[in-house]
């Protein structure tokens, strides 16, 4: 019974090395460049400079993945693969932390802009009610479309 389990485990390990792991790394690269990065650009278009830095890091990681995939066919040991995998996870964690910070900054900026709009709405209404602003001035403010 134990021999069947160890044989199955051995077969699974070989199958994973030959078939699943290279495909998984390739799929990770394709997903990152094809889905994740366009979604980030869409969500945070105003923060392009920081995303450019992240994009450069991902490009370097893609190059490393391609280089390591070719080497892993014949040369990668279990230790080397685990070391590489840990580096990838560390880099992904770093990217996630940066994205979380950008999301928080964006939410704070939106909150501050909403408060500022509310303040100006109150101020303009007050100036209008006291006849401090002329109709022409109110019209010009309305054309700005800020509020």
C-alpha distance (Angstrom), angle and dihedral (degrees) to the residues before:
residue distance angle dihedral
X1 . . .
X2 3.83 . .
X3 3.79 91.4 .
X4 3.82 90.6 56.9
X5 3.81 90.9 51.7
X6 3.81 93.8 48.9
X7 3.80 90.7 45.8
X8 3.80 90.4 51.3
X9 3.79 90.8 47.2
X10 3.80 90.8 49.5
X11 3.79 91.1 49.9
X12 3.78 90.8 48.0
X13 3.81 91.7 50.2
X14 3.80 92.0 51.4
X15 3.80 91.7 46.4
X16 3.80 90.7 49.7
X17 3.81 92.4 50.4
X18 3.80 94.9 47.2
X19 3.81 103.1 36.2
X20 3.78 117.2 12.2
X21 3.80 106.0 39.6
X22 3.84 99.9 54.2
X23 3.81 90.4 43.2
X24 3.80 90.1 49.2
X25 3.80 92.7 51.9
X26 3.79 91.0 47.1
X27 3.80 91.6 47.9
X28 3.80 89.7 49.0
X29 3.80 90.0 53.5
X30 3.81 93.2 46.4
X31 3.79 92.4 46.7
X32 3.79 92.0 48.5
X33 3.80 94.7 50.4
X34 3.81 98.4 33.8
X35 3.81 103.7 40.3
X36 3.80 114.5 8.1
X37 3.80 100.8 48.5
X38 3.84 95.8 46.4
X39 3.81 89.5 50.1
X40 3.79 91.2 50.7
X41 3.82 91.7 48.2
X42 3.80 90.3 50.8
X43 3.81 93.7 48.8
X44 3.81 97.6 42.7
X45 3.80 105.8 28.5
X46 3.80 91.3 144.2
X47 3.79 92.9 60.0
X48 3.81 98.1 57.0
X49 3.78 96.7 137.8
X50 3.79 93.9 63.1
X51 3.77 92.2 42.7
X52 3.80 90.3 51.6
X53 3.80 88.3 59.6
X54 3.79 90.7 48.4
X55 3.81 90.2 46.6
X56 3.82 90.0 52.9
X57 3.79 90.3 52.4
X58 3.79 91.5 49.3
X59 3.81 90.3 49.1
X60 3.79 89.9 52.4
X61 3.80 89.3 48.2
X62 3.82 90.1 50.2
X63 3.79 89.6 53.6
X64 3.79 90.3 48.2
X65 3.81 90.6 48.8
X66 3.81 91.9 51.3
X67 3.80 91.8 46.5
X68 3.78 93.1 46.4
X69 3.82 93.3 45.7
X70 3.79 90.5 58.5
X71 3.80 91.7 47.2
X72 3.81 94.0 44.4
X73 3.81 93.0 63.0
X74 3.80 90.6 74.8
X75 3.78 109.5 3.6
X76 3.81 112.8 36.8
X77 3.76 117.0 109.8
X78 3.76 123.5 -162.1
X79 3.80 90.2 -103.5
X80 3.83 92.6 51.3
X81 3.77 92.0 48.2
X82 3.81 92.4 49.8
X83 3.80 90.0 48.3
X84 3.81 90.6 51.6
X85 3.80 91.7 46.2
X86 3.81 91.5 51.1
X87 3.82 90.2 50.8
X88 3.81 90.9 51.8
X89 3.81 91.7 49.0
X90 3.80 90.4 48.5
X91 3.81 91.5 50.7
X92 3.80 92.0 47.2
X93 3.81 90.4 50.0
X94 3.79 89.2 51.4
X95 3.80 91.1 51.2
X96 3.80 91.8 48.1
X97 3.82 90.5 51.8
X98 3.81 90.4 52.0
X99 3.80 91.9 47.9
X100 3.82 90.4 49.7
X101 3.81 89.8 52.9
X102 3.81 91.0 49.5
X103 3.80 91.1 50.0
X104 3.80 90.6 51.0
X105 3.82 91.7 48.4
X106 3.80 90.4 49.7
X107 3.81 92.4 50.3
X108 3.81 91.8 49.2
X109 3.80 91.8 48.7
X110 3.81 91.1 49.5
X111 3.80 90.8 49.3
X112 3.81 91.7 50.4
X113 3.81 92.0 47.6
X114 3.82 90.9 51.0
X115 3.81 91.1 51.4
X116 3.80 90.8 48.1
X117 3.82 91.5 51.1
X118 3.79 90.4 49.2
X119 3.80 90.4 50.2
X120 3.81 93.1 51.5
X121 3.81 91.5 46.3
X122 3.80 90.0 55.4
X123 3.80 91.6 44.6
X124 3.81 94.5 49.7
X125 3.82 92.4 45.5
X126 3.77 89.4 51.3
X127 3.83 92.4 48.8
X128 3.81 90.1 47.9
X129 3.81 93.5 49.1
X130 3.82 91.5 51.2
X131 3.84 91.1 46.3
X132 3.79 91.5 -120.6
X133 3.81 92.0 129.8
X134 3.80 120.4 57.6
X135 3.80 122.5 -132.2
X136 3.80 88.5 -107.2
X137 3.81 91.4 55.0
X138 3.80 91.2 46.7
X139 3.81 89.3 50.5
X140 3.81 91.5 51.5
X141 3.82 90.5 50.0
X142 3.81 90.3 49.2
X143 3.85 90.4 51.2
X144 3.80 89.9 56.8
X145 3.79 88.7 66.1
X146 3.78 91.7 -151.5
X147 3.80 96.0 131.1
